[in-house]
Amino acid sequence: MPETDRPFLEDTAEKTEDEIDLEEYKKAMEEFTEDPVTYTLDEVERELGLT
């Protein structure tokens, strides 16, 4: 691969990652909106038997 192609490929990869991140965020927000349950760190640790 020519060195001159590297910036283009890096930018393309970063843009693709950003698009994937945005879709994952939208999906997570939709799920949270439908069922807005949250847990404290203490609750999670107790549930997992860590405390």
N, C-alpha and C positions, 0 to 999 in steps of 0.2 A: 504494500500500500504506500503510495507516495505520501511524504510528510505533509504536503499541502492539503491532503484530504482529511487529515486528523481533526482539525477544528470543526469541519462540517459534520463529520461522523459523531464527534462528541456532542455537538449541539443537537443533532438529531436524536441521539440516545437520551439526552437530558429532557428534550421536549416530550418524547414518548413516555419517559418515567413520570413527568409532570401530569400528563394526560391520564395515565393509569392511577396516579395518586388522587387526582380530582374525582375520577369515577368511584374509587373506593370510598372517598370522603362522602360523596353524594349518597351512596348506598348505606353507609353507616348512619348518616344523619336521618335518612328515611326510616331505617329500623328503629333508631332512638326515638323519633317522633311518634312512631306507632306504639312503642313500649318504653317510656322514659324512666326505666329503673336504673338506679346507680347504687354502687356499694362503696363503703369506705375501705381504706386499706386494712383497718382492723377487722372488718367483716370478712374480707377476702382471706386474710391470714388465718382467721378462725375456721373458715369453710375448708381451707386446704390443710388444716391441721398444723400450721406453722407456729402457732402460739399456744 
